[in-house]
Amino acid sequence: MTESTNYRQLVIARQFSVRRTELTCPAHSLKMMAKAAASSADEVILDLEDSCAVSQKVEARKTLVEALKTLDFKGKIRAFRPNNVRTRFFYRDVIDVVEQAGANVDVLVLPKALGPEDVLFADRLLCQIEENAGLPQGKIKIEALIESASGVLRAAEIAACTPRMAGLIFGIADYAGDIGAKELTTEQFSVYHYPKAHTIAAARAAGIDVIDNVTLQFRDLAQCRKDAEQASRMGFDGKWAIHPSQVEVINDVFTPSGQELDRALAILEAYRKADVEAGQGAIVFGDEMVDAATLRVECKKIAVARRAGLVDSDDRRVPAPAKAQGA
């Protein structure tokens, strides 16, 4: 094991996931799921819940399984959203999908989580299915949607209730309906600042990812960019998308700029040298004190850049493709 590897294990502690964009699409449409699989999203969520009419929900399970078995997701996180645990559809959604295509499922996105008991119900059901289907225990992670007053107030319990937890997602539409808000405003970061900030804090305390809600005005890419920029400043890892056209905008916002990336790589190298050559656990970089906690922020930027193809597996900048002559 190299010095670099030892250093990474001590400082980083765990691998970073990259969830700049989570693109949701209805599970009843193989065409839409194929388009999502071919997109630039980091995660694709095949949805049996809100985007499937009641008359389509049962049949959509078969289409979803077909998609998981036949589509090339090109290294994306593959997720599906069943109906919520209080419906008659939930248990069969999970059993049918995981028994038939669990080897191709990375995440179960749990809607309308009111408390940790909802997550633990899903966790135990997954444990039983994984055992019976010969899948590794804990293979399928859980992301929980925080979209109610109860969910917000119990977000910390939800985030920490099982090792399967991979992330929290703030769901603005259902949350607004639950609390009786009069509208879904374009100024959502002031109107809904508390539940967003609370969800972020709960996720960070548990060491998991946190994703911001959709921009419902899906044709308004300027609004989508504005929302993504504010979400990034607040501390979200990424944002939900409901249309493929939103993906590139969101990815761009949550990907470090060239200047940010160069700085992160320089800090990483300076810290490595200080650790190996001088035994220092904190350094001064420019006019800033850098220690292991600060380093995690920079390393997350590099992980995102790696996903975006801006650095290689050895954390070296990848040259930008040359422009065609006359372009």
DOTORTI-641087 format. One record per residue (C-alpha): residue number from 1; residue in one letter; x, y, z. Coordinates in steps of 0.5 Angstrom, whole numbers, plus 500, padded with zeros to 3 digits. Example, Ala and Ser with C-alpha at 12.3 -4.5 7.8 and 13.67 -1.06 7.14 Angstrom:
{zalum: 1; torke: A; x: 525; y: 491; z: 516}
{zalum: 2; torke: S; x: 527; y: 498; z: 514}
***
This chain:
{zalum: 1; torke: M; x: 500; y: 500; z: 500}
{zalum: 2; torke: T; x: 503; y: 507; z: 498}
{zalum: 3; torke: E; x: 504; y: 513; z: 502}
{zalum: 4; torke: S; x: 499; y: 516; z: 498}
{zalum: 5; torke: T; x: 494; y: 511; z: 499}
{zalum: 6; torke: N; x: 495; y: 511; z: 507}
{zalum: 7; torke: Y; x: 494; y: 518; z: 507}
{zalum: 8; torke: R; x: 487; y: 518; z: 503}
{zalum: 9; torke: Q; x: 484; y: 513; z: 508}
{zalum: 10; torke: L; x: 486; y: 517; z: 514}
{zalum: 11; torke: V; x: 484; y: 523; z: 511}
{zalum: 12; torke: I; x: 478; y: 522; z: 507}
{zalum: 13; torke: A; x: 475; y: 516; z: 511}
{zalum: 14; torke: R; x: 470; y: 514; z: 506}
{zalum: 15; torke: Q; x: 469; y: 514; z: 498}
{zalum: 16; torke: F; x: 465; y: 520; z: 496}
{zalum: 17; torke: S; x: 459; y: 519; z: 492}
{zalum: 18; torke: V; x: 457; y: 524; z: 486}
{zalum: 19; torke: R; x: 450; y: 526; z: 486}
{zalum: 20; torke: R; x: 450; y: 533; z: 482}
{zalum: 21; torke: T; x: 443; y: 531; z: 479}
{zalum: 22; torke: E; x: 438; y: 526; z: 480}
{zalum: 23; torke: L; x: 433; y: 525; z: 474}
{zalum: 24; torke: T; x: 427; y: 522; z: 475}
{zalum: 25; torke: C; x: 422; y: 519; z: 470}
{zalum: 26; torke: P; x: 416; y: 515; z: 470}
{zalum: 27; torke: A; x: 417; y: 507; z: 470}
{zalum: 28; torke: H; x: 411; y: 506; z: 466}
{zalum: 29; torke: S; x: 415; y: 509; z: 460}
{zalum: 30; torke: L; x: 421; y: 505; z: 457}
{zalum: 31; torke: K; x: 422; y: 510; z: 452}
{zalum: 32; torke: M; x: 423; y: 515; z: 458}
{zalum: 33; torke: M; x: 427; y: 511; z: 462}
{zalum: 34; torke: A; x: 432; y: 509; z: 456}
{zalum: 35; torke: K; x: 432; y: 517; z: 455}
{zalum: 36; torke: A; x: 434; y: 518; z: 462}
{zalum: 37; torke: A; x: 439; y: 512; z: 462}
{zalum: 38; torke: A; x: 443; y: 516; z: 456}
{zalum: 39; torke: S; x: 443; y: 522; z: 460}
{zalum: 40; torke: S; x: 448; y: 526; z: 463}
{zalum: 41; torke: A; x: 445; y: 525; z: 470}
{zalum: 42; torke: D; x: 449; y: 522; z: 476}
{zalum: 43; torke: E; x: 443; y: 518; z: 478}
{zalum: 44; torke: V; x: 437; y: 516; z: 475}
{zalum: 45; torke: I; x: 430; y: 514; z: 479}
{zalum: 46; torke: L; x: 425; y: 510; z: 476}
{zalum: 47; torke: D; x: 419; y: 512; z: 479}
{zalum: 48; torke: L; x: 413; y: 508; z: 481}
{zalum: 49; torke: E; x: 410; y: 513; z: 485}
{zalum: 50; torke: D; x: 407; y: 520; z: 483}
{zalum: 51; torke: S; x: 409; y: 520; z: 476}
{zalum: 52; torke: C; x: 405; y: 513; z: 475}
{zalum: 53; torke: A; x: 397; y: 514; z: 475}
{zalum: 54; torke: V; x: 394; y: 509; z: 480}
{zalum: 55; torke: S; x: 391; y: 505; z: 473}
{zalum: 56; torke: Q; x: 399; y: 504; z: 471}
{zalum: 57; torke: K; x: 402; y: 502; z: 478}
{zalum: 58; torke: V; x: 402; y: 495; z: 477}
{zalum: 59; torke: E; x: 404; y: 494; z: 470}
{zalum: 60; torke: A; x: 409; y: 499; z: 471}
{zalum: 61; torke: R; x: 413; y: 494; z: 475}
{zalum: 62; torke: K; x: 414; y: 490; z: 469}
{zalum: 63; torke: T; x: 417; y: 495; z: 465}
{zalum: 64; torke: L; x: 421; y: 498; z: 471}
{zalum: 65; torke: V; x: 424; y: 491; z: 471}
{zalum: 66; torke: E; x: 425; y: 490; z: 464}
{zalum: 67; torke: A; x: 429; y: 497; z: 464}
{zalum: 68; torke: L; x: 433; y: 495; z: 469}
{zalum: 69; torke: K; x: 435; y: 489; z: 466}
{zalum: 70; torke: T; x: 436; y: 491; z: 459}
{zalum: 71; torke: L; x: 438; y: 499; z: 459}
{zalum: 72; torke: D; x: 445; y: 501; z: 459}
{zalum: 73; torke: F; x: 446; y: 506; z: 465}
{zalum: 74; torke: K; x: 453; y: 508; z: 463}
{zalum: 75; torke: G; x: 455; y: 507; z: 470}
{zalum: 76; torke: K; x: 450; y: 512; z: 473}
{zalum: 77; torke: I; x: 447; y: 510; z: 480}
{zalum: 78; torke: R; x: 441; y: 506; z: 479}
{zalum: 79; torke: A; x: 435; y: 508; z: 483}
{zalum: 80; torke: F; x: 427; y: 506; z: 484}
{zalum: 81; torke: R; x: 422; y: 510; z: 488}
{zalum: 82; torke: P; x: 416; y: 505; z: 490}
{zalum: 83; torke: N; x: 410; y: 508; z: 493}
{zalum: 84; torke: N; x: 410; y: 510; z: 500}
{zalum: 85; torke: V; x: 410; y: 505; z: 506}
{zalum: 86; torke: R; x: 402; y: 507; z: 507}
{zalum: 87; torke: T; x: 400; y: 504; z: 501}
{zalum: 88; torke: R; x: 397; y: 498; z: 498}
{zalum: 89; torke: F; x: 403; y: 498; z: 493}
{zalum: 90; torke: F; x: 409; y: 499; z: 497}
{zalum: 91; torke: Y; x: 411; y: 492; z: 499}
{zalum: 92; torke: R; x: 409; y: 489; z: 492}
{zalum: 93; torke: D; x: 413; y: 494; z: 489}
{zalum: 94; torke: V; x: 419; y: 493; z: 493}
{zalum: 95; torke: I; x: 419; y: 485; z: 492}
{zalum: 96; torke: D; x: 417; y: 485; z: 485}
{zalum: 97; torke: V; x: 423; y: 489; z: 483}
{zalum: 98; torke: V; x: 428; y: 487; z: 488}
{zalum: 99; torke: E; x: 427; y: 480; z: 487}
{zalum: 100; torke: Q; x: 427; y: 480; z: 479}
{zalum: 101; torke: A; x: 432; y: 486; z: 478}
{zalum: 102; torke: G; x: 436; y: 487; z: 485}
{zalum: 103; torke: A; x: 443; y: 486; z: 482}
{zalum: 104; torke: N; x: 442; y: 492; z: 478}
{zalum: 105; torke: V; x: 439; y: 496; z: 483}
{zalum: 106; torke: D; x: 443; y: 501; z: 487}
{zalum: 107; torke: V; x: 438; y: 505; z: 491}
{zalum: 108; torke: L; x: 431; y: 505; z: 494}
{zalum: 109; torke: V; x: 428; y: 512; z: 494}
{zalum: 110; torke: L; x: 423; y: 512; z: 500}
{zalum: 111; torke: P; x: 418; y: 517; z: 499}
{zalum: 112; torke: K; x: 414; y: 521; z: 504}
{zalum: 113; torke: A; x: 418; y: 518; z: 510}
{zalum: 114; torke: L; x: 415; y: 521; z: 516}
{zalum: 115; torke: G; x: 420; y: 518; z: 521}
{zalum: 116; torke: P; x: 425; y: 513; z: 522}
{zalum: 117; torke: E; x: 420; y: 507; z: 523}
{zalum: 118; torke: D; x: 418; y: 508; z: 515}
{zalum: 119; torke: V; x: 426; y: 507; z: 513}
{zalum: 120; torke: L; x: 427; y: 501; z: 518}
{zalum: 121; torke: F; x: 420; y: 498; z: 515}
{zalum: 122; torke: A; x: 424; y: 498; z: 508}
{zalum: 123; torke: D; x: 430; y: 496; z: 511}
{zalum: 124; torke: R; x: 428; y: 490; z: 514}
{zalum: 125; torke: L; x: 424; y: 488; z: 508}
{zalum: 126; torke: L; x: 430; y: 489; z: 503}
{zalum: 127; torke: C; x: 434; y: 485; z: 508}
{zalum: 128; torke: Q; x: 429; y: 479; z: 507}
{zalum: 129; torke: I; x: 429; y: 480; z: 500}
{zalum: 130; torke: E; x: 437; y: 480; z: 499}
{zalum: 131; torke: E; x: 437; y: 474; z: 503}
{zalum: 132; torke: N; x: 432; y: 470; z: 499}
{zalum: 133; torke: A; x: 435; y: 473; z: 492}
{zalum: 134; torke: G; x: 442; y: 471; z: 494}
{zalum: 135; torke: L; x: 444; y: 479; z: 494}
{zalum: 136; torke: P; x: 449; y: 482; z: 499}
{zalum: 137; torke: Q; x: 446; y: 484; z: 505}
{zalum: 138; torke: G; x: 446; y: 492; z: 505}
{zalum: 139; torke: K; x: 447; y: 492; z: 498}
{zalum: 140; torke: I; x: 441; y: 497; z: 496}
{zalum: 141; torke: K; x: 442; y: 503; z: 499}
{zalum: 142; torke: I; x: 436; y: 508; z: 501}
{zalum: 143; torke: E; x: 435; y: 515; z: 500}
{zalum: 144; torke: A; x: 429; y: 518; z: 504}
{zalum: 145; torke: L; x: 425; y: 524; z: 501}
{zalum: 146; torke: I; x: 423; y: 529; z: 507}
{zalum: 147; torke: E; x: 417; y: 532; z: 504}
{zalum: 148; torke: S; x: 412; y: 533; z: 511}
{zalum: 149; torke: A; x: 413; y: 537; z: 517}
{zalum: 150; torke: S; x: 414; y: 530; z: 521}
{zalum: 151; torke: G; x: 419; y: 529; z: 516}
{zalum: 152; torke: V; x: 423; y: 535; z: 517}
{zalum: 153; torke: L; x: 422; y: 535; z: 525}
{zalum: 154; torke: R; x: 425; y: 528; z: 525}
{zalum: 155; torke: A; x: 430; y: 528; z: 519}
{zalum: 156; torke: A; x: 436; y: 527; z: 524}
{zalum: 157; torke: E; x: 433; y: 521; z: 526}
{zalum: 158; torke: I; x: 431; y: 518; z: 519}
{zalum: 159; torke: A; x: 438; y: 520; z: 517}
{zalum: 160; torke: A; x: 442; y: 516; z: 522}
{zalum: 161; torke: C; x: 437; y: 510; z: 523}
{zalum: 162; torke: T; x: 440; y: 505; z: 519}
{zalum: 163; torke: P; x: 447; y: 504; z: 515}
{zalum: 164; torke: R; x: 443; y: 503; z: 509}
{zalum: 165; torke: M; x: 442; y: 511; z: 509}
{zalum: 166; torke: A; x: 445; y: 514; z: 503}
{zalum: 167; torke: G; x: 442; y: 521; z: 503}
{zalum: 168; torke: L; x: 436; y: 525; z: 504}
{zalum: 169; torke: I; x: 432; y: 529; z: 499}
{zalum: 170; torke: F; x: 428; y: 535; z: 500}
{zalum: 171; torke: G; x: 421; y: 535; z: 497}
{zalum: 172; torke: I; x: 418; y: 542; z: 496}
{zalum: 173; torke: A; x: 411; y: 540; z: 493}
{zalum: 174; torke: D; x: 409; y: 535; z: 498}
{zalum: 175; torke: Y; x: 412; y: 539; z: 504}
{zalum: 176; torke: A; x: 408; y: 545; z: 501}
{zalum: 177; torke: G; x: 402; y: 542; z: 501}
{zalum: 178; torke: D; x: 403; y: 538; z: 508}
{zalum: 179; torke: I; x: 404; y: 545; z: 511}
{zalum: 180; torke: G; x: 399; y: 549; z: 508}
{zalum: 181; torke: A; x: 403; y: 554; z: 504}
{zalum: 182; torke: K; x: 399; y: 558; z: 499}
{zalum: 183; torke: E; x: 404; y: 557; z: 493}
{zalum: 184; torke: L; x: 410; y: 554; z: 491}
{zalum: 185; torke: T; x: 414; y: 561; z: 490}
{zalum: 186; torke: T; x: 420; y: 562; z: 485}
{zalum: 187; torke: E; x: 423; y: 565; z: 492}
{zalum: 188; torke: Q; x: 423; y: 558; z: 495}
{zalum: 189; torke: F; x: 430; y: 559; z: 499}
{zalum: 190; torke: S; x: 427; y: 565; z: 503}
{zalum: 191; torke: V; x: 420; y: 562; z: 504}
{zalum: 192; torke: Y; x: 423; y: 555; z: 505}
{zalum: 193; torke: H; x: 430; y: 556; z: 508}
{zalum: 194; torke: Y; x: 428; y: 553; z: 515}
{zalum: 195; torke: P; x: 426; y: 546; z: 512}
{zalum: 196; torke: K; x: 432; y: 546; z: 507}
{zalum: 197; torke: A; x: 437; y: 548; z: 512}
{zalum: 198; torke: H; x: 434; y: 543; z: 517}
{zalum: 199; torke: T; x: 435; y: 537; z: 512}
{zalum: 200; torke: I; x: 442; y: 539; z: 510}
{zalum: 201; torke: A; x: 444; y: 539; z: 518}
{zalum: 202; torke: A; x: 441; y: 532; z: 519}
{zalum: 203; torke: A; x: 444; y: 529; z: 513}
{zalum: 204; torke: R; x: 451; y: 532; z: 515}
{zalum: 205; torke: A; x: 450; y: 530; z: 522}
{zalum: 206; torke: A; x: 449; y: 523; z: 519}
{zalum: 207; torke: G; x: 455; y: 523; z: 514}
{zalum: 208; torke: I; x: 450; y: 522; z: 508}
{zalum: 209; torke: D; x: 449; y: 526; z: 502}
{zalum: 210; torke: V; x: 443; y: 531; z: 501}
{zalum: 211; torke: I; x: 439; y: 533; z: 495}
{zalum: 212; torke: D; x: 435; y: 539; z: 494}
{zalum: 213; torke: N; x: 428; y: 539; z: 491}
{zalum: 214; torke: V; x: 426; y: 540; z: 483}
{zalum: 215; torke: T; x: 425; y: 546; z: 480}
{zalum: 216; torke: L; x: 418; y: 545; z: 477}
{zalum: 217; torke: Q; x: 418; y: 550; z: 472}
{zalum: 218; torke: F; x: 422; y: 545; z: 468}
{zalum: 219; torke: R; x: 422; y: 549; z: 461}
{zalum: 220; torke: D; x: 425; y: 555; z: 465}
{zalum: 221; torke: L; x: 433; y: 554; z: 465}
{zalum: 222; torke: A; x: 435; y: 560; z: 468}
{zalum: 223; torke: Q; x: 430; y: 559; z: 474}
{zalum: 224; torke: C; x: 433; y: 552; z: 474}
{zalum: 225; torke: R; x: 440; y: 555; z: 474}
{zalum: 226; torke: K; x: 438; y: 560; z: 480}
{zalum: 227; torke: D; x: 435; y: 555; z: 484}
{zalum: 228; torke: A; x: 442; y: 550; z: 483}
{zalum: 229; torke: E; x: 446; y: 556; z: 485}
{zalum: 230; torke: Q; x: 443; y: 557; z: 491}
{zalum: 231; torke: A; x: 442; y: 550; z: 493}
{zalum: 232; torke: S; x: 450; y: 549; z: 492}
{zalum: 233; torke: R; x: 451; y: 555; z: 496}
{zalum: 234; torke: M; x: 447; y: 553; z: 502}
{zalum: 235; torke: G; x: 451; y: 546; z: 502}
{zalum: 236; torke: F; x: 446; y: 541; z: 498}
{zalum: 237; torke: D; x: 450; y: 536; z: 494}
{zalum: 238; torke: G; x: 446; y: 536; z: 488}
{zalum: 239; torke: K; x: 439; y: 537; z: 485}
{zalum: 240; torke: W; x: 433; y: 533; z: 483}
{zalum: 241; torke: A; x: 431; y: 534; z: 475}
{zalum: 242; torke: I; x: 424; y: 532; z: 472}
{zalum: 243; torke: H; x: 426; y: 533; z: 465}
{zalum: 244; torke: P; x: 433; y: 531; z: 461}
{zalum: 245; torke: S; x: 434; y: 539; z: 459}
{zalum: 246; torke: Q; x: 435; y: 541; z: 466}
{zalum: 247; torke: V; x: 441; y: 536; z: 467}
{zalum: 248; torke: E; x: 446; y: 540; z: 464}
{zalum: 249; torke: V; x: 445; y: 546; z: 467}
{zalum: 250; torke: I; x: 445; y: 543; z: 474}
{zalum: 251; torke: N; x: 451; y: 539; z: 473}
{zalum: 252; torke: D; x: 455; y: 545; z: 471}
{zalum: 253; torke: V; x: 453; y: 549; z: 477}
{zalum: 254; torke: F; x: 455; y: 543; z: 482}
{zalum: 255; torke: T; x: 462; y: 542; z: 478}
{zalum: 256; torke: P; x: 468; y: 546; z: 480}
{zalum: 257; torke: S; x: 470; y: 551; z: 476}
{zalum: 258; torke: G; x: 477; y: 550; z: 473}
{zalum: 259; torke: Q; x: 480; y: 555; z: 478}
{zalum: 260; torke: E; x: 477; y: 551; z: 484}
{zalum: 261; torke: L; x: 479; y: 545; z: 481}
{zalum: 262; torke: D; x: 486; y: 547; z: 480}
{zalum: 263; torke: R; x: 486; y: 550; z: 487}
{zalum: 264; torke: A; x: 483; y: 543; z: 490}
{zalum: 265; torke: L; x: 489; y: 539; z: 487}
{zalum: 266; torke: A; x: 494; y: 544; z: 489}
{zalum: 267; torke: I; x: 492; y: 544; z: 497}
{zalum: 268; torke: L; x: 491; y: 536; z: 496}
{zalum: 269; torke: E; x: 499; y: 536; z: 494}
{zalum: 270; torke: A; x: 501; y: 541; z: 499}
{zalum: 271; torke: Y; x: 498; y: 537; z: 505}
{zalum: 272; torke: R; x: 500; y: 530; z: 502}
{zalum: 273; torke: K; x: 507; y: 533; z: 502}
{zalum: 274; torke: A; x: 507; y: 536; z: 509}
{zalum: 275; torke: D; x: 504; y: 530; z: 512}
{zalum: 276; torke: V; x: 509; y: 525; z: 509}
{zalum: 277; torke: E; x: 515; y: 530; z: 509}
{zalum: 278; torke: A; x: 514; y: 534; z: 515}
{zalum: 279; torke: G; x: 509; y: 530; z: 519}
{zalum: 280; torke: Q; x: 504; y: 536; z: 519}
{zalum: 281; torke: G; x: 497; y: 535; z: 520}
{zalum: 282; torke: A; x: 495; y: 542; z: 519}
{zalum: 283; torke: I; x: 498; y: 547; z: 514}
{zalum: 284; torke: V; x: 498; y: 554; z: 511}
{zalum: 285; torke: F; x: 496; y: 555; z: 504}
{zalum: 286; torke: G; x: 496; y: 562; z: 502}
{zalum: 287; torke: D; x: 492; y: 565; z: 507}
{zalum: 288; torke: E; x: 488; y: 560; z: 509}
{zalum: 289; torke: M; x: 489; y: 554; z: 515}
{zalum: 290; torke: V; x: 488; y: 547; z: 512}
{zalum: 291; torke: D; x: 487; y: 541; z: 516}
{zalum: 292; torke: A; x: 483; y: 534; z: 515}
{zalum: 293; torke: A; x: 476; y: 537; z: 516}
{zalum: 294; torke: T; x: 478; y: 543; z: 510}
{zalum: 295; torke: L; x: 481; y: 537; z: 506}
{zalum: 296; torke: R; x: 474; y: 533; z: 505}
{zalum: 297; torke: V; x: 471; y: 539; z: 502}
{zalum: 298; torke: E; x: 477; y: 540; z: 497}
{zalum: 299; torke: C; x: 477; y: 532; z: 496}
{zalum: 300; torke: K; x: 469; y: 532; z: 494}
{zalum: 301; torke: K; x: 471; y: 537; z: 489}
{zalum: 302; torke: I; x: 476; y: 533; z: 486}
{zalum: 303; torke: A; x: 471; y: 527; z: 486}
{zalum: 304; torke: V; x: 466; y: 531; z: 482}
{zalum: 305; torke: A; x: 471; y: 533; z: 477}
{zalum: 306; torke: R; x: 473; y: 526; z: 476}
{zalum: 307; torke: R; x: 466; y: 524; z: 475}
{zalum: 308; torke: A; x: 465; y: 530; z: 470}
{zalum: 309; torke: G; x: 472; y: 527; z: 466}
{zalum: 310; torke: L; x: 476; y: 533; z: 468}
{zalum: 311; torke: V; x: 481; y: 529; z: 472}
{zalum: 312; torke: D; x: 483; y: 522; z: 471}
{zalum: 313; torke: S; x: 484; y: 516; z: 477}
{zalum: 314; torke: D; x: 491; y: 519; z: 479}
{zalum: 315; torke: D; x: 488; y: 526; z: 480}
{zalum: 316; torke: R; x: 491; y: 529; z: 474}
{zalum: 317; torke: R; x: 488; y: 534; z: 470}
{zalum: 318; torke: V; x: 485; y: 532; z: 463}
{zalum: 319; torke: P; x: 486; y: 536; z: 458}
{zalum: 320; torke: A; x: 480; y: 540; z: 455}
{zalum: 321; torke: P; x: 479; y: 537; z: 448}
{zalum: 322; torke: A; x: 482; y: 541; z: 442}
{zalum: 323; torke: K; x: 477; y: 546; z: 438}
{zalum: 324; torke: A; x: 476; y: 544; z: 431}
{zalum: 325; torke: Q; x: 479; y: 549; z: 426}
{zalum: 326; torke: G; x: 475; y: 554; z: 424}
{zalum: 327; torke: A; x: 470; y: 553; z: 430}
***
